[in-house]
């Protein structure tokens, strides 16, 4: 499944559409501790988190995440939203808990 297919699926609200939406999503990844995510997020992952600040965007870029899913109704703060737009990082949102959001992605990847 590509990032664009996930955007088009309607599973999540589109917060910001970034570049390279044809990129394939490799796996969902759940983590809210940025230092752990920095070392363990696999390249191409759809990172599901509730952390909505600039550091999240930096870690997503560093780890080469395909996109970010803000779970549990979490939102990017104003500075992070500007950074996501400036750096063309794809961000989506949902009210679902982190695990349930990741499970939806996993199930879509398994089809």
C-alpha positions as CSV (number, residue, x, y, z in Angstrom):
1,X,0.0,0.0,0.0
2,X,1.3,3.4,-0.9
3,X,1.0,6.5,1.2
4,X,-1.4,7.9,-1.5
5,X,-3.6,4.7,-1.2
6,X,-3.7,5.2,2.6
7,X,-4.6,8.9,2.1
8,X,-7.4,7.9,-0.4
9,X,-8.7,5.0,1.8
10,X,-10.6,7.4,4.1
11,X,-9.3,5.4,7.1
12,X,-7.8,8.6,8.6
13,X,-8.2,12.4,8.3
14,X,-5.7,14.1,6.1
15,X,-3.7,16.7,8.1
16,X,-1.0,17.4,5.5
17,X,-0.1,15.8,2.2
18,X,3.6,15.6,1.8
19,X,5.9,14.7,-1.1
20,X,6.5,11.2,-2.4
21,X,3.0,9.9,-1.8
22,X,3.7,7.0,-4.1
23,X,6.1,5.6,-1.5
24,X,5.2,2.1,-0.2
25,X,4.4,1.7,3.4
26,X,6.4,-1.2,4.9
27,X,4.8,-1.7,8.3
28,X,2.9,0.2,11.0
29,X,5.1,1.3,13.9
30,X,3.7,2.4,17.3
31,X,5.8,4.4,19.7
32,X,5.5,7.6,21.7
33,X,9.0,7.7,23.2
34,X,11.0,9.7,20.6
35,X,14.4,8.2,21.7
36,X,13.0,4.7,21.1
37,X,11.4,5.6,17.8
38,X,14.7,7.2,16.7
39,X,16.5,3.9,17.0
40,X,13.8,1.4,16.1
41,X,11.3,3.0,13.6
42,X,11.8,1.1,10.3
43,X,12.3,3.0,7.1
44,X,9.0,3.3,5.2
45,X,6.8,2.8,8.3
46,X,3.5,4.5,9.0
47,X,4.4,5.8,12.4
48,X,1.4,6.0,14.8
49,X,1.9,8.3,17.8
50,X,0.2,10.9,19.9
51,X,3.3,13.2,20.0
52,X,2.5,16.3,17.9
53,X,5.5,18.4,18.2
54,X,8.5,19.4,16.0
55,X,10.7,16.6,17.5
56,X,8.2,14.1,16.1
57,X,8.7,15.5,12.6
58,X,12.5,15.5,13.0
59,X,12.5,11.8,14.1
60,X,10.2,10.9,11.2
61,X,12.6,12.5,8.8
62,X,15.6,10.9,10.5
63,X,14.1,7.4,10.5
64,X,12.7,7.8,6.9
65,X,9.1,7.1,8.0
66,X,6.7,7.1,5.1
67,X,4.1,9.1,7.1
68,X,2.8,9.9,10.5
69,X,-0.6,9.1,12.0
70,X,-1.7,11.2,14.9
71,X,-3.8,8.9,17.1
72,X,-6.3,9.4,19.9
73,X,-7.3,12.8,18.6
74,X,-3.8,14.2,19.1
75,X,-2.9,17.1,16.8
76,X,0.3,18.8,15.6
77,X,1.0,22.0,17.5
78,X,1.3,25.2,15.3
79,X,5.0,25.0,14.9
80,X,4.9,21.4,13.9
81,X,2.1,22.0,11.4
82,X,4.2,24.7,9.8
83,X,7.2,22.4,9.7
84,X,5.1,19.5,8.2
85,X,4.0,21.8,5.4
86,X,7.5,23.3,4.9
87,X,9.2,19.9,4.8
88,X,6.3,18.2,2.9
89,X,5.8,15.5,5.5
90,X,2.5,13.5,5.2
91,X,0.5,13.5,8.4
92,X,-2.9,12.0,9.1
93,X,-5.1,11.9,12.1
94,X,-7.6,9.7,13.9
95,X,-9.6,9.4,17.1
96,X,-8.7,5.7,17.3
97,X,-6.3,4.5,20.0
98,X,-2.8,3.9,18.8
99,X,-3.0,0.1,18.6
100,X,-6.3,0.2,16.7
101,X,-5.0,2.7,14.2
102,X,-1.9,0.5,13.6
103,X,-4.0,-2.6,13.3
104,X,-6.1,-1.0,10.5
105,X,-2.9,-0.2,8.6
106,X,-1.6,-3.7,9.2
107,X,-4.8,-5.3,8.0
108,X,-4.8,-3.1,4.9
109,X,-1.2,-4.1,4.2
110,X,-2.1,-7.7,4.6
111,X,-4.7,-7.7,1.9
